Amino acid sequence: MFDKNKLTGADISIDFCGYHLQSPYILSSGPLCYGAEGMIKGHKAGAGAVVTKTIRLGAAINPVHHMGTVNNDSLINCEKWADSDRLNWYEKEIPETVAAGATVIGSVGHTLKEAQAIVEDVERAGAHIIELVSYTEDTLLPMLDYTKEHVNIPVICKLSGNWPDTVATAKKCLEHGADGLCAIDSIGPTLKIDINKAAPEMMSGDGYGWMTGAAMRPIAMRYNYEIARNHPELMNLYASGGVMKAEDAIEYMMAGAMGVGVCTAGILKGVEYVEKLCYDLSKKLKELGYDSVKDVNRAAHKNFPKKEYVAKLDFKFEPFKEDGVTKKCVNCKKCETVCCYDARVLDFPKMTVDMDKCRSCGLCLDVCPTGALTAVTAPQTAEDLELERKSKEFYELVK
Ligand SMILES: Cc1cc2nc3c(=O)[nH]c(=O)nc-3n(C[C@H](O)[C@H](O)[C@H](O)COP(=O)(O)O)c2cc1C
């Protein structure tokens, strides 16, 4: 059970849509939120809020099979919305979860007709916030307009990265009065084939499914950054997509999200994993020099490049730790292996780099498991500036 007294670093509570949440982790709409039992578990593990499985006019009937892995940190699924009747959500699942002390976000989809039939009952059932989710941008805005007119609790819109212009839709939602945003929903349609059966793994009508987890994080990262950058005043933004560890959450916060959804990580590691995410986040934020989530929000914005930058990397290799005896480099040679240009040779404790071959791509730094190999960007030389000018010229030439 999450205990805030066990936090060893930064304050991880956040303010979101007028509520004070115990952590920025929002247990996203999904199989862990099929009912009160799962949502209460999430709350006890430290989730700042829990989102109900999406409530629609009818209960979902799911095909078999409808969930599978993609590598070991991502999923494909063709699971539908909530598989129990909406009355059950109003009478049991939402009130029980609220009574347990959780902040409950009622997810409502996917059409205007359904929003009209459901949102007021979700508010009456005790939900603190409503999250609207739809298949297309065109349906989301009418759903939002109706909901804003008929409920008094905050309303957030869940955006999809599969839409033609998600960032423009974010703007429209805010203009139509959305109190907050969630970016983004699962990516798809996607496909996985079981090679033993020579058949799609998902038994949806077309064999396709939706991808979640680590694989989608860089896509969702870009949306969160762009939305946060375009709306500097927006504090009620929560990211969804591939938060597998505390560092991922910090990435999103630096990009501009205040909260972070967790779905795939909770499915693969158990919902209790949220507790570890909380303690790790507090510790890591402090290590990085931040006292709170608010403190780290948008921290990376000022460091985004204003232009393409041409220069060389100035490498530093430290085979040993400060004592000069303990090995810092573990001689795994990953830096050598990933060098596509054969520029790097490690003959422990000596490393040589042929700077005529090295393109300063930076991959060797990313794969070094211990930080023995680091680099800073060297100051631009006259030659670099000339190359930068030429690179710019190329784009003009091919216009
Ligand atoms: C099996 C499964 C079922 C899901 N069902 C819903 C749903 O009913 N409504 C919804 O808005 N999102 C649903 N999602 C999407 C998640 O809420 C979340 O946005 C997405 O999984 C990305 O986050 P993650 O990488 O942390 O999993 C589902 C995801 C999974 C994996």
The ligand as an ORCA input file, in Angstrom:
! r2SCAN-3c Opt
* xyz 0 1
  C      -6.391     -3.760    -23.141
  C      -6.613     -2.295    -23.197
  C      -7.894     -1.777    -23.129
  C      -8.118     -0.407    -23.214
  N      -9.367      0.088    -23.118
  C      -9.596      1.427    -23.154
  C     -10.898      1.947    -22.989
  O     -11.877      1.233    -22.760
  N     -11.039      3.296    -23.087
  C     -10.003      4.140    -23.298
  O     -10.178      5.351    -23.364
  N      -8.744      3.655    -23.435
  C      -8.526      2.325    -23.360
  N      -7.243      1.843    -23.474
  C      -6.130      2.781    -23.723
  C      -5.435      3.192    -22.423
  O      -6.293      3.930    -21.610
  C      -4.170      4.022    -22.701
  O      -4.533      5.256    -23.278
  C      -3.190      3.317    -23.616
  O      -3.095      1.972    -23.235
  C      -1.801      3.932    -23.606
  O      -1.222      3.897    -22.334
  P      -0.168      2.763    -21.869
  O       0.943      2.760    -22.847
  O       0.198      3.151    -20.484
  O      -0.906      1.460    -21.908
  C      -7.010      0.467    -23.375
  C      -5.712     -0.062    -23.421
  C      -5.505     -1.409    -23.318
  C      -4.102     -1.942    -23.346
*
